[in-house]
Amino acid sequence: MIDFTFTEEQEMFRKAAREFAETQVASYVDEMEKTGEVSDAVVKALGEAEMMAITIPEEYGGLGLGYTERLIAVEEISRVSVATGMMLQVFALGIEPIVKFGSEELKKKYLPGLARGERLSTTAVTEATGGSDPTGIRSSYKKEGDDFILNGRKCFITNSHIADTITVLAKDEENPKAFCAFVLDKDMDGWKATHKEHKVGMRGCNTGELAFENCRIPATQMLGEEGKGLRVTMAAIGDVGRGGMVGVALGLQTACLEESIKFANERILYGKPIAALQTIQNKLADLKIDLEAGQLLGYRAAAIQDKGQRSSNEFAVAKYYTTEACQRAAKMAVDIHGGYGCMEEYAVSRFLRDSYVVGPSAGTSDIMKVIIGRWVLS
Ligand SMILES: Cc1cc2nc3c(=O)[nH]c(=O)nc-3n(C[C@H](O)[C@H](O)[C@H](O)COP(=O)(O)OP(=O)(O)OC[C@H]3O[C@@H](n4cnc5c(N)ncnc54)[C@H](O)[C@@H]3O)c2cc1C
């Protein structure tokens, strides 16, 4: 059995991340929710607090910390703002392929600026024809001398309009079984962010489309080997993507429990706070049980990864459990609030909307079950 007790440093890191979220993010939540835009002040604060640097190796200006610290940061920030947790989670997803598969030249070119939060990143895989099935994508490349020419469109991309460094997956125009992953930056011609989505929840996080038209990419921008790009992006989604969504879901579960406790203590019925009602206590207990179970699953998977083994299957279990549990938690929190839960002034109404947006990213619950099913049969 793997030991995943937090070290003293990790406990201190959590304290710092919580304080950061409460002092630097909380006051922007309403504004981001209303405008549907990521706050520049929050992005700046994330950079200054080194939240963008967590998983970047020290030699490239990062903190060189592990999956556990990243999970702590995403969880604590999502407790205050699911949208900001999501932004940070996909930021790390954009970095991972550069760290794991980028050449030394690419690492030196991009990682220091990303670590400082001066650059923002994302990973663009999904298309109208390929979400759960990434092999169904139609974005394609062809070789022209030493360059690749990319054409296509991506949809549902987090940080689409704010990222200036993106990892993009495309298919060989002539061989549908060969894929390449490239890192693109804002200085390159031939790609732009187009449509912005208006999501039911997680509104303060930017999601949209990217279009590539005869985008010329030097071969030096390729991640991993030519034809093997699917592995580059799917490995990042399996570890960092799923792991990050666990953090987002856990943060939301915690927020649901805390708001419910607060309301249950304040709302007086029959001359007593409703916290005295057994039914309310049962609901609070359910919230706590789901949260503890999710944390155990998530931090176990992160600890395995930090010990140098891959844990994308364990993350699939944790992602399934926590993203389903955060929907249960949000519904229960709204129920505990009675009619107040349906009013926008109460945060739990936002939690309910947010909880439904947490599910699909990095793979739906159905896909997690497909992965877990294959794992138990292997
Ligand atoms: C808020 C948000 C942010 C996102 N950010 C990004 C991002 O930054 N980058 C990126 O590349 N993508 C991103 N995505 C896209 C996300 O990865 C896809 O939405 C997800 O993979 C599902 O794909 P789809 O939406 O095309 O649904 P589909 O694949 O069309 O699925 C439709 C339904 O079919 C089910 N289904 C599909 N295949 C199976 C199967 N084999 N067995 C059983 N059921 C199945 C699904 O579970 C679902 O219920 C984001 C999505 C959201 C909502």
PDBQT file of the ligand as one rigid body, heavy atoms in Angstrom, charges set to zero:
ROOT
HETATM    1  C1  LIG A 401     -15.427  23.070 -19.954  1.00  0.00    +0.000 C 
HETATM    2  C2  LIG A 401     -14.698  22.192 -20.927  1.00  0.00    +0.000 A 
HETATM    3  C3  LIG A 401     -13.342  22.407 -21.153  1.00  0.00    +0.000 A 
HETATM    4  C4  LIG A 401     -12.656  21.637 -22.080  1.00  0.00    +0.000 A 
HETATM    5  N1  LIG A 401     -11.336  21.906 -22.325  1.00  0.00    +0.000 NA
HETATM    6  C5  LIG A 401     -10.680  21.234 -23.316  1.00  0.00    +0.000 A 
HETATM    7  C6  LIG A 401      -9.326  21.579 -23.672  1.00  0.00    +0.000 A 
HETATM    8  O1  LIG A 401      -8.711  22.475 -23.097  1.00  0.00    +0.000 OA
HETATM    9  N2  LIG A 401      -8.734  20.892 -24.679  1.00  0.00    +0.000 N 
HETATM   10  C7  LIG A 401      -9.361  19.904 -25.367  1.00  0.00    +0.000 A 
HETATM   11  O2  LIG A 401      -8.775  19.334 -26.266  1.00  0.00    +0.000 OA
HETATM   12  N3  LIG A 401     -10.654  19.552 -25.054  1.00  0.00    +0.000 NA
HETATM   13  C8  LIG A 401     -11.324  20.199 -24.055  1.00  0.00    +0.000 A 
HETATM   14  N4  LIG A 401     -12.625  19.871 -23.742  1.00  0.00    +0.000 N 
HETATM   15  C9  LIG A 401     -13.309  18.852 -24.520  1.00  0.00    +0.000 C 
HETATM   16  C10 LIG A 401     -13.542  17.545 -23.742  1.00  0.00    +0.000 C 
HETATM   17  O3  LIG A 401     -12.337  16.835 -23.648  1.00  0.00    +0.000 OA
HETATM   18  C11 LIG A 401     -14.634  16.781 -24.528  1.00  0.00    +0.000 C 
HETATM   19  O4  LIG A 401     -15.846  17.499 -24.370  1.00  0.00    +0.000 OA
HETATM   20  C12 LIG A 401     -14.797  15.349 -24.027  1.00  0.00    +0.000 C 
HETATM   21  O5  LIG A 401     -13.666  14.582 -24.351  1.00  0.00    +0.000 OA
HETATM   22  C13 LIG A 401     -16.043  14.696 -24.639  1.00  0.00    +0.000 C 
HETATM   23  O6  LIG A 401     -16.050  14.830 -26.013  1.00  0.00    +0.000 OA
HETATM   24  P1  LIG A 401     -17.358  15.378 -26.755  1.00  0.00    +0.000 P 
HETATM   25  O7  LIG A 401     -17.778  16.620 -26.061  1.00  0.00    +0.000 OA
HETATM   26  O8  LIG A 401     -17.062  15.468 -28.210  1.00  0.00    +0.000 OA
HETATM   27  O9  LIG A 401     -18.485  14.300 -26.474  1.00  0.00    +0.000 OA
HETATM   28  P2  LIG A 401     -18.689  12.924 -27.340  1.00  0.00    +0.000 P 
HETATM   29  O10 LIG A 401     -17.373  12.251 -27.522  1.00  0.00    +0.000 OA
HETATM   30  O11 LIG A 401     -19.449  13.252 -28.579  1.00  0.00    +0.000 OA
HETATM   31  O12 LIG A 401     -19.600  12.096 -26.365  1.00  0.00    +0.000 OA
HETATM   32  C14 LIG A 401     -21.036  12.119 -26.372  1.00  0.00    +0.000 C 
HETATM   33  C15 LIG A 401     -21.566  11.068 -25.409  1.00  0.00    +0.000 C 
HETATM   34  O13 LIG A 401     -21.150   9.760 -25.832  1.00  0.00    +0.000 OA
HETATM   35  C16 LIG A 401     -20.529   9.089 -24.739  1.00  0.00    +0.000 C 
HETATM   36  N5  LIG A 401     -19.492   8.200 -25.271  1.00  0.00    +0.000 N 
HETATM   37  C17 LIG A 401     -18.529   8.496 -26.189  1.00  0.00    +0.000 A 
HETATM   38  N6  LIG A 401     -17.753   7.432 -26.414  1.00  0.00    +0.000 NA
HETATM   39  C18 LIG A 401     -18.206   6.428 -25.601  1.00  0.00    +0.000 A 
HETATM   40  C19 LIG A 401     -17.796   5.077 -25.375  1.00  0.00    +0.000 A 
HETATM   41  N7  LIG A 401     -16.765   4.544 -26.004  1.00  0.00    +0.000 N 
HETATM   42  N8  LIG A 401     -18.524   4.359 -24.480  1.00  0.00    +0.000 NA
HETATM   43  C20 LIG A 401     -19.576   4.891 -23.814  1.00  0.00    +0.000 A 
HETATM   44  N9  LIG A 401     -20.007   6.163 -23.996  1.00  0.00    +0.000 NA
HETATM   45  C21 LIG A 401     -19.320   6.923 -24.874  1.00  0.00    +0.000 A 
HETATM   46  C22 LIG A 401     -19.930  10.212 -23.898  1.00  0.00    +0.000 C 
HETATM   47  O14 LIG A 401     -19.700   9.783 -22.568  1.00  0.00    +0.000 OA
HETATM   48  C23 LIG A 401     -21.021  11.249 -23.994  1.00  0.00    +0.000 C 
HETATM   49  O15 LIG A 401     -22.039  10.926 -23.072  1.00  0.00    +0.000 OA
HETATM   50  C24 LIG A 401     -13.329  20.608 -22.796  1.00  0.00    +0.000 A 
HETATM   51  C25 LIG A 401     -14.689  20.380 -22.551  1.00  0.00    +0.000 A 
HETATM   52  C26 LIG A 401     -15.375  21.156 -21.631  1.00  0.00    +0.000 A 
HETATM   53  C27 LIG A 401     -16.840  20.910 -21.393  1.00  0.00    +0.000 C 
ENDROOT
TORSDOF 0
